[in-house]
Amino acid sequence: MFIVGLQGSPRVNGNTNYLLERLLDAARQKGAHAQKIDVTRLDISPCTGCGNCERKGYCIIKDDDMASTVYPLLRRADVVVLASPVYFYNVPAVLKALIDRSQALWSRKYKHGLDDPMRGHRKGFMLAVGATKGKNLFDGMVLTAKYFFDAIGAQYVDMLGYRRVEEIGEMKKQPGVSEDVAGLIDMAAPLFHRKKILFACRENACRSQMSSAFAASMAGERIEALYAGSTPASEINPVMADVMAEAGIDMAYRTPRSIQEVIDEVTPDMIITMGCGDQCPFIPGVTYEDWDLPDPAGRDIDFMRKIRDEIRERVTRLVG
Ligand SMILES: Cc1cc2nc3c(=O)[nH]c(=O)nc-3n(C[C@H](O)[C@H](O)[C@H](O)COP(=O)(O)O)c2cc1C
């Protein structure tokens, strides 16, 4: 299970950071792979409202950390945590810039009719701290968070909000935080108990991408569909993304990963190889299966469609 925490406070080692670290620690103790992103240390340009994503499905801003880091992580995460201090009843500006830029993912879903394959099981949590004690303190943030989670293909589950937390260090003095974060993590409990299947090919640009996306889309609540390649390409194959879009599945912003990188994070229960041959490491106790599928890279679109359909059939049998 992969959990990404978006730390939205500009204050170094502040209250939000403390709370998020406690939650990520609780997730790690349950066996998750967790990654924290300090959003205010990233270079994220604000949305310009140009409409490119609505017309073409991609954000026109391609040279900042949103494109290189944030979209790919949001696409890969099983759980996304939005952690923030209250700033004027909402989130700080840099975190809001990230949220606004998720309009590109919203557009792919609602303007282009494409479904993120992990949408069915991805969960969203919110963590919030504020100095005052008003009843409505978190209302603005919760509305923003719900809309953000829908845009990125996640179901908003719940939030933890702490009032009267102002100076650095005050969060540490709050009673019951360990129990609170453990309770929140428990709401994602089924995701910790899924069968982990690694789909591995050579470049992780076509076959293993398609297989893992179909597996996540058909059975993401039961299967953790991992993907990797023995010599990963720098980006996924655009023809593969086109034929998956024909099937309604959105592959945008997914990036190839190396087998080593994946198995350093998680030990799969099963590895399905399709062309990575001897370069796929042997892990004792793991079940292996080989799918004899030709590499569609460099072939025409009809061939890519044929491989997509063959993969869909194999994955349907596998998850059945
Ligand atoms: C610019 C700014 C705006 C703030 N707005 C609010 C607010 O609207 N309501 C509130 O209760 N606290 C507000 N606060 C206080 C912070 O939410 C509070 O100090 C919090 O503990 C900071 O968390 P951090 O240490 O993670 O940055 C604001 C703080 C700043 C710097």
The ligand as an SDF file (V2000), in Angstrom:
LIG
                    3D

 31 33  0  0  0  0  0  0  0  0999 V2000
   -1.1660   33.4600    7.3700 C   0  0  0  0  0  0  0  0  0  0  0  0
   -1.8150   32.7310    8.4970 C   0  0  0  0  0  0  0  0  0  0  0  0
   -3.1890   32.6150    8.5480 C   0  0  0  0  0  0  0  0  0  0  0  0
   -3.8050   31.9320    9.5820 C   0  0  0  0  0  0  0  0  0  0  0  0
   -5.1750   31.8260    9.5770 N   0  0  0  0  0  0  0  0  0  0  0  0
   -5.7830   31.1780   10.6030 C   0  0  0  0  0  0  0  0  0  0  0  0
   -7.2050   31.0770   10.6470 C   0  0  0  0  0  0  0  0  0  0  0  0
   -7.9230   31.5400    9.7740 O   0  0  0  0  0  0  0  0  0  0  0  0
   -7.7650   30.4020   11.6840 N   0  0  0  0  0  0  0  0  0  0  0  0
   -6.9930   29.8410   12.6770 C   0  0  0  0  0  0  0  0  0  0  0  0
   -7.5620   29.2640   13.5990 O   0  0  0  0  0  0  0  0  0  0  0  0
   -5.6550   29.9060   12.6400 N   0  0  0  0  0  0  0  0  0  0  0  0
   -5.0340   30.5520   11.6340 C   0  0  0  0  0  0  0  0  0  0  0  0
   -3.6590   30.6260   11.6010 N   0  0  0  0  0  0  0  0  0  0  0  0
   -2.8590   29.9250   12.6490 C   0  0  0  0  0  0  0  0  0  0  0  0
   -2.3320   28.5690   12.2050 C   0  0  0  0  0  0  0  0  0  0  0  0
   -3.3560   27.7890   11.6370 O   0  0  0  0  0  0  0  0  0  0  0  0
   -1.7510   27.8300   13.4050 C   0  0  0  0  0  0  0  0  0  0  0  0
   -0.7050   28.5800   14.0010 O   0  0  0  0  0  0  0  0  0  0  0  0
   -1.2300   26.4590   13.0920 C   0  0  0  0  0  0  0  0  0  0  0  0
   -0.8960   25.7550   14.2840 O   0  0  0  0  0  0  0  0  0  0  0  0
    0.0090   26.5150   12.2090 C   0  0  0  0  0  0  0  0  0  0  0  0
    0.4020   25.1860   11.8780 O   0  0  0  0  0  0  0  0  0  0  0  0
    1.8880   24.8650   11.3590 P   0  0  0  0  0  0  0  0  0  0  0  0
    2.7860   24.9060   12.5680 O   0  0  0  0  0  0  0  0  0  0  0  0
    1.7880   23.5250   10.7740 O   0  0  0  0  0  0  0  0  0  0  0  0
    2.2300   25.9040   10.3550 O   0  0  0  0  0  0  0  0  0  0  0  0
   -3.0140   31.3230   10.5980 C   0  0  0  0  0  0  0  0  0  0  0  0
   -1.6230   31.4340   10.5560 C   0  0  0  0  0  0  0  0  0  0  0  0
   -1.0210   32.1460    9.5360 C   0  0  0  0  0  0  0  0  0  0  0  0
    0.4960   32.2500    9.4840 C   0  0  0  0  0  0  0  0  0  0  0  0
  1  2  1  0
  2  3  1  0
  2 30  2  0
  3  4  2  0
  4  5  1  0
  4 28  1  0
  5  6  2  0
  6  7  1  0
  6 13  1  0
  7  8  2  0
  7  9  1  0
  9 10  1  0
 10 11  2  0
 10 12  1  0
 12 13  2  0
 13 14  1  0
 14 15  1  0
 14 28  1  0
 15 16  1  0
 16 17  1  0
 16 18  1  0
 18 19  1  0
 18 20  1  0
 20 21  1  0
 20 22  1  0
 22 23  1  0
 23 24  1  0
 24 25  2  0
 24 26  1  0
 24 27  1  0
 28 29  2  0
 29 30  1  0
 30 31  1  0
M  END
$$$$
